[in-house]
């Protein structure tokens, strides 16, 4: 999907003062997480991975329609809000909401593991 490179990290994304989060860099960082989901457990994390990748693709589909206009996530959301489609199923805005939830879930899981939880079900 992307020209993702192994070093795609959220911490490397430079927030644009007035405009927000750069779309392409954000999507590359999200996409770089996908192999981690395979390592965590290809069976247990299969639904999470499928949802994660699907939401990345939905946002990317919107982005590639006009890379200049949609160069930040905020511009995509504002465009969809103004067009009255932000709450429509499969909108980029809805995908971003679910992607954020997926990232938050993954962060919580990894925090549990980092803190010493050995049981995957408990960590989940």
CORLINHU-V570637 format. One record per residue. N is the residue number from 1. RES is the residue in one small letter. SS is DSSP state (2 for helix, 1 for strand, 0 for the rest). PSI is psi as a letter, one per 30 degrees, with the letter a starting at -180 (NA if undefined). D_CENTER is the distance of its C-alpha to the mean C-alpha in Angstrom with 2 decimals. Layout:
# CORLINHU-V570637
((N/RES/SS/PSI/D_CENTER) (N/RES/SS/PSI/D_CENTER))
This chain:
# CORLINHU-V570637
((1/x/0/e/13.41) (2/x/0/l/13.08) (3/x/0/h/15.64) (4/x/0/k/13.43) (5/x/0/l/15.73) (6/x/0/f/15.94) (7/x/0/g/15.85) (8/x/0/j/12.37) (9/x/0/k/11.77) (10/x/2/e/10.21) (11/x/2/f/13.90) (12/x/2/f/14.99) (13/x/0/k/13.25) (14/x/0/j/16.16) (15/x/0/k/15.84) (16/x/1/j/18.12) (17/x/0/d/20.75) (18/x/0/f/21.36) (19/x/0/f/18.47) (20/x/1/b/15.31) (21/x/0/k/12.07) (22/x/1/k/12.42) (23/x/2/e/10.13) (24/x/2/e/10.93) (25/x/2/e/10.60) (26/x/2/e/7.14) (27/x/2/e/6.14) (28/x/2/e/8.75) (29/x/2/e/7.66) (30/x/2/e/4.50) (31/x/2/e/7.28) (32/x/2/f/9.77) (33/x/2/f/8.82) (34/x/2/e/9.87) (35/x/2/f/13.52) (36/x/2/e/13.48) (37/x/2/e/12.94) (38/x/2/e/15.98) (39/x/2/e/17.93) (40/x/2/e/17.43) (41/x/2/j/18.99) (42/x/0/f/18.63) (43/x/0/e/20.33) (44/x/0/e/19.09) (45/x/0/g/15.37) (46/x/2/e/15.78) (47/x/2/e/14.75) (48/x/2/e/11.58) (49/x/2/e/10.80) (50/x/2/e/11.96) (51/x/2/e/9.92) (52/x/2/e/6.59) (53/x/2/e/8.02) (54/x/2/e/9.53) (55/x/2/e/6.85) (56/x/2/e/5.56) (57/x/2/e/9.37) (58/x/2/e/10.20) (59/x/2/e/8.62) (60/x/2/e/10.19) (61/x/2/e/13.31) (62/x/2/e/13.79) (63/x/2/e/13.32) (64/x/2/f/15.87) (65/x/2/f/18.37) (66/x/0/i/19.08) (67/x/0/e/17.39) (68/x/0/e/19.85) (69/x/0/e/19.52) (70/x/0/h/15.73) (71/x/0/f/15.29) (72/x/1/l/13.39) (73/x/2/e/10.87) (74/x/2/e/13.96) (75/x/2/e/16.10) (76/x/2/e/14.09) (77/x/2/e/14.27) (78/x/2/e/17.90) (79/x/2/e/18.83) (80/x/2/e/17.77) (81/x/2/e/19.47) (82/x/2/e/22.54) (83/x/2/f/22.65) (84/x/0/g/22.53) (85/x/0/g/19.69) (86/x/0/e/16.84) (87/x/0/g/17.78) (88/x/0/k/18.48) (89/x/0/k/16.97) (90/x/0/g/14.33) (91/x/0/l/13.96) (92/x/2/e/10.98) (93/x/2/e/11.48) (94/x/2/e/11.51) (95/x/2/e/8.35) (96/x/2/e/6.65) (97/x/2/e/8.88) (98/x/2/e/8.13) (99/x/2/e/4.40) (100/x/2/e/6.13) (101/x/2/e/8.85) (102/x/2/e/7.51) (103/x/2/e/6.68) (104/x/2/e/10.06) (105/x/2/e/11.70) (106/x/2/e/11.00) (107/x/2/e/12.28) (108/x/2/e/15.21) (109/x/2/e/16.04) (110/x/2/e/16.14) (111/x/2/e/18.18) (112/x/2/e/20.58) (113/x/2/e/21.05) (114/x/2/e/21.59) (115/x/0/g/24.10) (116/x/0/g/26.05) (117/x/0/k/25.16) (118/x/0/f/26.38) (119/x/0/j/25.99) (120/x/2/e/22.62) (121/x/2/e/23.33) (122/x/2/e/24.17) (123/x/2/e/21.08) (124/x/0/NA/18.96))
